[in-house]
Amino acid sequence: MSVQQAVAKPTFEPLPENLTSPRAKLVYFFLKTAGSATVDEIQGTLDMQKIALLSVLKSLSKDGLVERDGNEYVYA
């Protein structure tokens, strides 16, 4: 058996088709990976301006891709 055969290739679920903005994709993928995070945690990790981040989160929430749970946003 070769090394290439022994290593499993990771599979990724495709992103939702309605995600067209690079920022929205980034925030969505971050929350999908982290599970949940506060706005400050997302902002600090992704180094995004808060005004842009809040706009993205609002859009993702509207599309049902993330939900707000108290102070945190969670992957839906």
N, CA and C of each residue as an Amber inpcrd file, in Angstrom:
protein
   228
   0.8470000  -1.1730000   0.0000000   0.0000000   0.0000000   0.0000000
   0.8930000   1.2380000   0.0000000   0.5970000   2.1660000  -0.8700000
   1.3940000   3.3930000  -0.9310000   0.9140000   4.3880000   0.1130000
   1.7490000   5.3820000   0.3790000   1.3940000   6.4200000   1.3460000
   0.1520000   7.1630000   0.8910000   0.0480000   7.4250000  -0.3910000
  -1.1050000   8.1510000  -0.9080000  -2.3960000   7.3850000  -0.6880000
  -2.3640000   6.0900000  -0.7600000  -3.5560000   5.2870000  -0.5470000
  -3.9400000   5.2420000   0.9300000  -2.9590000   5.3190000   1.8210000
  -3.2200000   5.2110000   3.2560000  -3.7980000   6.4880000   3.8520000
  -3.5760000   7.6310000   3.2130000  -4.0590000   8.8920000   3.7440000
  -5.4640000   9.1630000   3.2190000  -6.3960000   9.3120000   4.1350000
  -7.7770000   9.5970000   3.7420000  -7.8990000  11.0520000   3.3260000
  -8.5900000  11.2780000   2.2550000  -8.8090000  12.6430000   1.7920000
 -10.0120000  13.2230000   2.5270000  -9.8680000  14.4300000   3.0820000
 -11.0090000  15.0320000   3.7760000 -12.0930000  15.4120000   2.7750000
 -13.3110000  15.3330000   3.2240000 -14.4280000  15.7580000   2.3870000
 -15.0650000  16.9750000   3.0260000 -15.5210000  17.8760000   2.2160000
 -16.1300000  19.1100000   2.6900000 -17.5200000  19.2430000   2.1020000
 -18.4410000  19.6530000   2.9550000 -19.7800000  19.9510000   2.4640000
 -19.7080000  21.2620000   1.6910000 -20.4050000  21.3570000   0.5930000
 -20.3830000  22.6180000  -0.1490000 -21.0550000  23.7280000   0.6550000
 -20.5920000  24.9360000   0.4550000 -21.2140000  26.0870000   1.1010000
 -22.5760000  26.3300000   0.4730000 -23.5110000  26.8840000   1.2250000
 -24.8100000  27.2140000   0.6400000 -24.6410000  28.1380000  -0.5700000
 -25.4290000  27.9020000  -1.5950000 -25.3130000  28.6620000  -2.8410000
 -25.6130000  30.1440000  -2.6720000 -26.4120000  30.4950000  -1.6840000
 -26.7620000  31.9100000  -1.4980000 -25.6480000  32.7140000  -0.8310000
 -24.5590000  32.0530000  -0.4490000 -23.3990000  32.7660000   0.1020000
 -22.5060000  33.1920000  -1.0530000 -22.5580000  34.4670000  -1.3890000
 -21.7470000  34.9560000  -2.5040000 -20.6220000  35.8650000  -2.0330000
 -20.7900000  36.4990000  -0.9030000 -19.7890000  37.4110000  -0.3670000
 -18.6530000  36.6350000   0.2910000 -17.4090000  36.9990000  -0.0010000
 -16.2790000  36.3350000   0.6770000 -16.3470000  36.4760000   2.1940000
 -16.7940000  37.6320000   2.6770000 -16.9010000  37.8310000   4.1340000
 -17.9620000  36.9190000   4.7310000 -19.0950000  36.7880000   4.0490000
 -20.1620000  35.9160000   4.5420000 -19.6800000  34.4680000   4.5800000
 -18.9520000  34.0490000   3.5640000 -18.4070000  32.6940000   3.5410000
 -17.4450000  32.4770000   4.7010000 -16.6030000  33.4590000   4.9540000
 -15.6220000  33.3690000   6.0300000 -16.3000000  33.2470000   7.3960000
 -17.2750000  34.1130000   7.6580000 -17.9850000  34.0910000   8.9440000
 -18.7720000  32.7930000   9.0890000 -19.4460000  32.3800000   8.0190000
 -20.2130000  31.1330000   8.0410000 -19.2940000  29.9480000   8.3550000
 -18.1750000  29.8550000   7.6620000 -17.2510000  28.7520000   7.8710000
 -16.6660000  28.7950000   9.2830000 -16.3630000  29.9980000   9.7660000
 -15.8390000  30.1290000  11.1280000 -16.8410000  29.5850000  12.1400000
 -18.1170000  30.0090000  12.0260000 -19.1250000  29.5530000  12.9830000
 -19.4130000  28.0680000  12.8190000 -19.3450000  27.5750000  11.6100000
 -19.5580000  26.1440000  11.3910000 -18.4600000  25.3460000  12.0880000
 -17.2490000  25.8530000  12.0550000 -16.1110000  25.1860000  12.6750000
 -16.1330000  25.3500000  14.1950000 -16.3820000  26.5870000  14.6510000
 -16.3440000  26.8780000  16.0910000 -17.6100000  26.4160000  16.8120000
 -18.7120000  26.3810000  16.1060000 -19.9830000  26.0270000  16.7240000
 -20.7320000  27.2490000  17.2160000 -20.0360000  28.0900000  17.9880000
 -20.6380000  29.3300000  18.4770000 -19.5260000  30.3060000  18.8600000
 -19.8710000  31.5830000  18.8560000 -18.9040000  32.6140000  19.2390000
 -19.6230000  33.9350000  19.4220000 -19.0490000  34.7910000  20.2530000
 -19.5760000  36.1430000  20.4160000 -19.0830000  37.0070000  19.2550000
 -19.7010000  38.1540000  19.0980000 -19.2710000  39.0960000  18.0590000
 -17.8110000  39.4770000  18.2840000 -17.4360000  39.7320000  19.5310000
 -16.0490000  40.1100000  19.8310000 -15.0720000  38.9810000  19.4860000
 -15.4550000  37.7390000  19.7460000 -14.5870000  36.6020000  19.4110000
 -14.4140000  36.4660000  17.8960000 -15.5220000  36.6090000  17.1750000
 -15.4500000  36.5230000  15.7140000 -14.6090000  37.6700000  15.1750000
 -14.8700000  38.8560000  15.6830000 -14.1380000  40.0430000  15.2340000
 -12.6440000  39.8900000  15.4750000 -12.2730000  39.4370000  16.6440000
 -10.8640000  39.2820000  16.9770000 -10.1710000  38.2020000  16.1590000
 -10.8640000  37.1110000  15.9420000 -10.2810000  35.9990000  15.1970000
 -10.1520000  36.3190000  13.7090000 -11.1940000  36.9090000  13.1430000
 -11.2080000  37.1710000  11.7040000 -10.6750000  38.5530000  11.3440000
 -10.4080000  39.3750000  12.3580000  -9.8860000  40.7220000  12.1440000
 -10.7680000  41.5230000  11.1840000 -12.0760000  41.5170000  11.4840000
 -13.0450000  42.2540000  10.6770000 -13.5230000  43.4730000  11.4550000
 -13.8890000  44.5150000  10.7380000 -14.5030000  45.6710000  11.3870000
 -15.8750000  45.2510000  11.9080000 -16.2170000  45.7410000  13.0810000
 -17.4600000  45.3370000  13.7310000 -18.6830000  45.6750000  12.8890000
 -18.6900000  46.8230000  12.2330000 -19.8450000  47.2300000  11.4290000
 -20.0620000  46.2530000  10.2710000 -18.9770000  45.8100000   9.6420000
 -19.0820000  44.8380000   8.5500000 -19.5330000  43.4810000   9.0760000
 -18.9910000  43.0820000  10.2110000 -19.3340000  41.8040000  10.8100000
 -20.8100000  41.7500000  11.1850000 -21.3120000  42.8090000  11.7940000
 -22.7220000  42.8340000  12.1820000 -23.6380000  42.7410000  10.9660000
 -23.2470000  43.3750000   9.8800000 -24.0250000  43.2910000   8.6440000
 -24.0430000  41.8600000   8.1050000 -22.8970000  41.2090000   8.1250000
 -22.8100000  39.8200000   7.6580000 -23.6450000  38.9080000   8.5500000
 -23.5300000  39.0730000   9.8600000 -24.2990000  38.2400000  10.7850000
 -25.7970000  38.4350000  10.6090000 -26.2100000  39.6590000  10.3580000
 -27.6330000  39.9420000  10.1160000 -28.1110000  39.2030000   8.8690000
 -27.3070000  39.2480000   7.8200000 -27.6530000  38.5720000   6.5780000
 -27.6920000  37.0530000   6.7610000 -26.6980000  36.5060000   7.4420000
 -26.6670000  35.0650000   7.6930000 -27.8490000  34.6310000   8.5590000
 -28.2230000  35.4580000   9.5260000 -29.3740000  35.1580000  10.3830000
 -30.6600000  35.1790000   9.5720000 -30.7900000  36.1760000   8.7300000
 -31.9860000  36.3140000   7.8750000 -32.1560000  35.0910000   6.9750000
 -31.0360000  34.5500000   6.4920000 -31.0710000  33.3810000   5.6140000
 -31.1780000  32.0660000   6.3810000 -31.2020000  32.1350000   7.7160000
 -31.3540000  30.9400000   8.5340000 -30.0900000  30.0960000   8.6500000
 -28.9330000  30.6940000   8.3620000 -27.6780000  29.9540000   8.4030000
 -26.9970000  30.0230000   9.7610000 -27.2680000  31.0820000  10.5180000
 -26.7840000  31.2020000  11.8850000 -27.9310000  31.7270000  12.7440000
 -27.8330000  31.5110000  14.0210000 -28.8470000  31.9920000  14.9670000
 -28.1610000  32.7010000  16.1130000 -28.8510000  33.6430000  16.6840000
 -28.3280000  34.3310000  17.8590000 -28.8730000  33.6520000  19.1010000
 -27.9670000  33.3420000  20.0210000 -28.3290000  32.7030000  21.2820000
 -27.7100000  33.5150000  22.4080000 -28.4620000  34.4600000  22.9300000
 -27.9250000  35.3550000  23.9500000 -26.8650000  36.2620000  23.3460000
 -25.6490000  36.1820000  23.8690000 -24.5400000  36.9960000  23.3650000
 -23.7570000  36.3160000  22.2540000 -24.1320000  35.0820000  21.9210000
 -23.3680000  34.3300000  20.9370000 -24.1870000  34.0910000  19.6710000
 -23.4510000  33.8920000  18.6020000 -24.0520000  33.4290000  17.3560000
 -23.6720000  31.9710000  17.1970000 -24.6100000  31.1600000  16.7680000
 -24.3750000  29.7330000  16.6140000 -24.6800000  29.3050000  15.1900000
 -23.9320000  28.3370000  14.7320000 -24.1710000  27.7210000  13.4330000
 -25.5170000  27.0120000  13.4910000 -26.3770000  27.2830000  12.5310000
 -27.7360000  26.7000000  12.5450000 -27.7900000  25.3760000  11.8140000
